[in-house]
Amino acid sequence: PVVFGAAARALLHGLSPDGVTINGWEVAGTYLDRLARPPVEKLETAGVLWGSGPMDRVYYDCSSPVIKALHAGRQLAFSGGGGWTDTALWTPPAPQDSLGVTLQPRGPVTLPPGDEWTATLLLAPGSLALPLQQCVETDAQGERYVTLTHPSGARAVVYLADARATAYSDSDGVEWLAGGAGITPCFPLPGADPGDGSATALPWRMQECTATSVTLELTPSEATGALWDAPFVSAYTVTVG
């Protein structure tokens, strides 16, 4: 057999830190925090949103990471697959808008005669995205929302706090929503019928925003812990077209 090591490394720079999301491993996965002294294993309950500051982590059993980054107003998708087992995320000393990614197998690869070992790394541009902070508006009551507008004239208004579209009009200007349309996570909410509850005031986080589409995500937090203590990821996307 042939025994060898392998790794693929990329340094992404010019990123908008609040526009970087990372996922692709099992929910409640384990990572090694190499910045801790001594290094310590921690639990990751959902995809990471890289805000800012130093990071040096190795995510175990993350063989197919998907990293979406905002660069110069455009989205970049970075993904891996095949023989990788772990994904390392790290920040170089400079510049501050850079993020390093290393894909690697855990330990040496042993390849018996006649066998193959394949691993992939893909960098691809995504849809035209907007800086997340530029997407959000605030109404008179202080509630945050996003307005989506299609070149055809179709339009929607989506509120972030309860992941709810409060207005949708088509290209002819016809309004289709009377009371809004949203998502109710499967929590044991108050009331005789749990389905009567709502996700109001839960910390939905905006993952992606374009002129015509917005994706919100809800993951475990202190606010959801009292409702449902199991790991989960709930995504809500509204698109006008």
Secondary structure, DSSP 8 states (H G I E B T S, - for coil): -EEE---EEEEE-SB-GGGEEEE-S-TTEEEEETTSSS-EEEEE-S-EEE-SS--EEEETT--S-EEEEEETTEEEEEEEEES--EEEEE--SS-TT-EEEEEE-SS-EEE-TT----EEEEEEEEEE---HHHHEEE-TTS-EEEEEE-TTS-EEEEETTTTEEEEEE-TT--B--SS-EE---S---SSSSGGG---TT---EEEEE-SSEEEEEE---HHHHTT--S---EEEEEE--
